[in-house]
Amino acid sequence: MSEDLDFNLFIQRMKDKTNIDLSQYKEAQMKRRLTTLRQKHGYNTFELYWRAIEQNRSLMNEFLDRMTINVSEFWRNPNRWEVLQSRFLPEMLQRSERLKVWSAACSTGEEPYTIAMILSELGALGKASVTATDLDTVVLEKAKEGQYLERSLRDVPPAYRQKYFQPDEGMYAVSDKLKNAIQFKQQNLLHDAFDHSFDLIVCRNVMIYFTEEAKHLLYQKFAAALRPGGLLFVGSTEQIFSPSQYGFESADTFFYRRIEG
């Protein structure tokens, strides 16, 4: 069997079994990541690796953890969060008594907890529903635990750090107030249907790993999931070119508003 056929057959089998479509990710990056993982366990082909995965749940869990992109930070690109806090969320709260917010591909939870801190400071945490989703159940469990190393908090403003974190045996624990405000659940962005009528969707530093076709699909799904006037907040390397094709207009750097009407 050729190397390409071996890899493509692995992709198809994984899609059939898990609904995870690896072909929607940039091939070179994904193939390199999975080849390293396969070789780590001593399998010379993806055919042999697949047979092992079917027999060993821990190999499947390791595969799921490796193929998902689990990089997250509190307050990543702080000036963009400041714009959200000082401008966009106050505008939303003037229009609506209750906000519906989604952190998509939330990884280990730094992003939705950042959102919750900001909402709390605005006195709006009790007026908002915050949903956080990820494909990887392992990182979702870490997010629910809310335990972080000190270095993870380096961009958290000092007043927020003191207010929302508690030192705990060398770690820092997120306050129960924030944990109780967020609903964490598993979701496959490319396969699953989305909820709707969101005021804000935050999906940052994930789209860069997808093919152009997958990005096109996701931007369409995000637009449909937002209420008219709702915002999509993306990462610093994920500028949307021609946002109008998805029903968006640029609201600020890395913020896109669903066009009303």
ZIURPE-V577256 format. One record per residue. N is the residue number from 1. RES is the residue in one letter. OMEGA is omega in whole degrees, -180 to 180 (* if undefined). Layout:
BEGIN
n=N res=RES omega=OMEGA
n=N res=RES omega=OMEGA
END
This chain:
BEGIN
n=1 res=M omega=180
n=2 res=S omega=-179
n=3 res=E omega=180
n=4 res=D omega=180
n=5 res=L omega=178
n=6 res=D omega=-179
n=7 res=F omega=-178
n=8 res=N omega=177
n=9 res=L omega=176
n=10 res=F omega=179
n=11 res=I omega=-178
n=12 res=Q omega=180
n=13 res=R omega=180
n=14 res=M omega=177
n=15 res=K omega=179
n=16 res=D omega=-175
n=17 res=K omega=-170
n=18 res=T omega=-173
n=19 res=N omega=175
n=20 res=I omega=-176
n=21 res=D omega=-178
n=22 res=L omega=179
n=23 res=S omega=178
n=24 res=Q omega=176
n=25 res=Y omega=177
n=26 res=K omega=-167
n=27 res=E omega=-175
n=28 res=A omega=-179
n=29 res=Q omega=-177
n=30 res=M omega=-179
n=31 res=K omega=179
n=32 res=R omega=-179
n=33 res=R omega=-176
n=34 res=L omega=176
n=35 res=T omega=177
n=36 res=T omega=-180
n=37 res=L omega=179
n=38 res=R omega=-177
n=39 res=Q omega=177
n=40 res=K omega=-178
n=41 res=H omega=173
n=42 res=G omega=179
n=43 res=Y omega=-175
n=44 res=N omega=-180
n=45 res=T omega=175
n=46 res=F omega=175
n=47 res=E omega=179
n=48 res=L omega=179
n=49 res=Y omega=179
n=50 res=W omega=179
n=51 res=R omega=180
n=52 res=A omega=179
n=53 res=I omega=-180
n=54 res=E omega=-178
n=55 res=Q omega=-169
n=56 res=N omega=-177
n=57 res=R omega=-180
n=58 res=S omega=175
n=59 res=L omega=177
n=60 res=M omega=180
n=61 res=N omega=178
n=62 res=E omega=177
n=63 res=F omega=-179
n=64 res=L omega=180
n=65 res=D omega=-176
n=66 res=R omega=-175
n=67 res=M omega=176
n=68 res=T omega=-173
n=69 res=I omega=-173
n=70 res=N omega=177
n=71 res=V omega=-176
n=72 res=S omega=179
n=73 res=E omega=169
n=74 res=F omega=172
n=75 res=W omega=180
n=76 res=R omega=-171
n=77 res=N omega=-171
n=78 res=P omega=-177
n=79 res=N omega=178
n=80 res=R omega=176
n=81 res=W omega=178
n=82 res=E omega=176
n=83 res=V omega=178
n=84 res=L omega=-176
n=85 res=Q omega=-173
n=86 res=S omega=-175
n=87 res=R omega=-167
n=88 res=F omega=-180
n=89 res=L omega=174
n=90 res=P omega=176
n=91 res=E omega=180
n=92 res=M omega=-178
n=93 res=L omega=174
n=94 res=Q omega=-177
n=95 res=R omega=-172
n=96 res=S omega=179
n=97 res=E omega=-178
n=98 res=R omega=-178
n=99 res=L omega=177
n=100 res=K omega=-171
n=101 res=V omega=179
n=102 res=W omega=170
n=103 res=S omega=-176
n=104 res=A omega=-175
n=105 res=A omega=-169
n=106 res=C omega=-179
n=107 res=S omega=-173
n=108 res=T omega=166
n=109 res=G omega=-178
n=110 res=E omega=-177
n=111 res=E omega=179
n=112 res=P omega=176
n=113 res=Y omega=174
n=114 res=T omega=178
n=115 res=I omega=-178
n=116 res=A omega=177
n=117 res=M omega=-179
n=118 res=I omega=178
n=119 res=L omega=179
n=120 res=S omega=180
n=121 res=E omega=178
n=122 res=L omega=-178
n=123 res=G omega=-172
n=124 res=A omega=-177
n=125 res=L omega=178
n=126 res=G omega=-180
n=127 res=K omega=-175
n=128 res=A omega=167
n=129 res=S omega=-178
n=130 res=V omega=177
n=131 res=T omega=178
n=132 res=A omega=-175
n=133 res=T omega=174
n=134 res=D omega=177
n=135 res=L omega=-170
n=136 res=D omega=-179
n=137 res=T omega=180
n=138 res=V omega=-180
n=139 res=V omega=176
n=140 res=L omega=177
n=141 res=E omega=176
n=142 res=K omega=179
n=143 res=A omega=179
n=144 res=K omega=178
n=145 res=E omega=176
n=146 res=G omega=179
n=147 res=Q omega=-174
n=148 res=Y omega=173
n=149 res=L omega=-177
n=150 res=E omega=-178
n=151 res=R omega=178
n=152 res=S omega=-175
n=153 res=L omega=-169
n=154 res=R omega=-180
n=155 res=D omega=178
n=156 res=V omega=178
n=157 res=P omega=-175
n=158 res=P omega=-179
n=159 res=A omega=179
n=160 res=Y omega=179
n=161 res=R omega=-180
n=162 res=Q omega=-174
n=163 res=K omega=-169
n=164 res=Y omega=180
n=165 res=F omega=179
n=166 res=Q omega=176
n=167 res=P omega=-175
n=168 res=D omega=176
n=169 res=E omega=178
n=170 res=G omega=178
n=171 res=M omega=173
n=172 res=Y omega=-176
n=173 res=A omega=176
n=174 res=V omega=-178
n=175 res=S omega=178
n=176 res=D omega=179
n=177 res=K omega=179
n=178 res=L omega=-179
n=179 res=K omega=-177
n=180 res=N omega=-177
n=181 res=A omega=-173
n=182 res=I omega=174
n=183 res=Q omega=178
n=184 res=F omega=176
n=185 res=K omega=-180
n=186 res=Q omega=176
n=187 res=Q omega=174
n=188 res=N omega=-175
n=189 res=L omega=-174
n=190 res=L omega=-173
n=191 res=H omega=-171
n=192 res=D omega=172
n=193 res=A omega=179
n=194 res=F omega=167
n=195 res=D omega=-175
n=196 res=H omega=177
n=197 res=S omega=176
n=198 res=F omega=171
n=199 res=D omega=-177
n=200 res=L omega=170
n=201 res=I omega=177
n=202 res=V omega=178
n=203 res=C omega=-169
n=204 res=R omega=173
n=205 res=N omega=176
n=206 res=V omega=-176
n=207 res=M omega=-178
n=208 res=I omega=-179
n=209 res=Y omega=-176
n=210 res=F omega=174
n=211 res=T omega=179
n=212 res=E omega=179
n=213 res=E omega=179
n=214 res=A omega=177
n=215 res=K omega=-180
n=216 res=H omega=178
n=217 res=L omega=-176
n=218 res=L omega=178
n=219 res=Y omega=176
n=220 res=Q omega=-179
n=221 res=K omega=178
n=222 res=F omega=179
n=223 res=A omega=-180
n=224 res=A omega=-178
n=225 res=A omega=179
n=226 res=L omega=171
n=227 res=R omega=176
n=228 res=P omega=-176
n=229 res=G omega=179
n=230 res=G omega=-174
n=231 res=L omega=168
n=232 res=L omega=-179
n=233 res=F omega=-175
n=234 res=V omega=-177
n=235 res=G omega=-172
n=236 res=S omega=177
n=237 res=T omega=-170
n=238 res=E omega=178
n=239 res=Q omega=179
n=240 res=I omega=176
n=241 res=F omega=-177
n=242 res=S omega=-178
n=243 res=P omega=-178
n=244 res=S omega=180
n=245 res=Q omega=178
n=246 res=Y omega=-176
n=247 res=G omega=178
n=248 res=F omega=165
n=249 res=E omega=180
n=250 res=S omega=180
n=251 res=A omega=177
n=252 res=D omega=180
n=253 res=T omega=180
n=254 res=F omega=173
n=255 res=F omega=-180
n=256 res=Y omega=-178
n=257 res=R omega=173
n=258 res=R omega=-177
n=259 res=I omega=-180
n=260 res=E omega=177
n=261 res=G omega=*
END
